[in-house]
Amino acid sequence: MMTSLHGSKREWQRRATGKQLMIWAGWLIGVAIFVYCWRLISDKTIWMFVEDAPRQAADLAERMVPPKWSYMEQLWQPVWDTLNIATLGTAMAIIIAVPIAFCAARNTTPSRVFVRPIALFIIVSSRSINSLIWALMLVTIIGPGVLAGVIAIGLRSVGFCAKLLYEAIEEIDPAQVEAITATGASGAQKLTYGIVPQILPAFAGISVFRWDINIRESTVLGLVGAGGIGLQLDASISTLAWTQVSLILLVILATVILSEWVSARIRHAII
């Protein structure tokens, strides 16, 4: 049964038979897909381990307490590397994303037939590949270290920044650009005085927001050899040094909270 509103009263109307059958067929297909997926998961799951998981988790938590506070002396440099990876990677992404965004926006692209599709392809390609995958490839190409992490974060962030920025460019007020054009301004002057002032707040907000995200992503890049505090986390897990692992997790949590506070203050000041 379905309802329709006429004024303030509800009137019940019977659905057509064909529509009702389509709804039931949709529910049947959904349930069948769920059952099939659950069967695939069940066949590949060792339920004995799942039943034992609470006891193992409690045992692991017990081994992680108390954190090894003396290990903090060895974490200052990795934390600094993590911040540098996020900051430099974000700066790299912004530098690359700005021209791509202008090429992707309908109202600023040099060519909607050739240039815009290429710019959109770059944006989609960047956003489709996770930073860990970028890091894995870059570690293989240029070796492990902070440089691989910076480039991985940068390549991952290009699509994010360019997409949001080109959407902001397309939403500008064209009347301001037309007014500047009427004065006989050149293309560079229209860009400087008609477009940039309108997208500057969005640009600043996007940059800070992406930097905040990159702080989180850069903390795990060390797991694949791309530098940062993830290297210490991987080494501590490999050696079963759980008191060190708990300290590293606390440091990562504190770093993320600090970056969130900083980015929130900056965005508040901008907006």
Buried (B, 14 or more C-beta within 10 A) or exposed (E): EEEEEEEEEEEEEEEEEEEEEEEEEEEEEEEEEEEEEEEEEEEEEEEEEEEEEEEEEEEEEEEBEEBBEEBBEEBEEBBEBBBBBBBBBBBBBBEBBBEBBBBBBEEBBEEEEEBBBBBBEBBEEBBEBEBBBBBBBBBEEEEBBBBBBBBBBBBBBBBBBBBBBBBBBBEBEEEBBEBBBEEEBEEEEBBEBBBEEBBEEBBBBBBBBBBBBBBBBBBBBBBBBBBBBBBBBBBBBEEEBBBBBBBBBEBBEEBBEEBEEBBEEBBEEBE
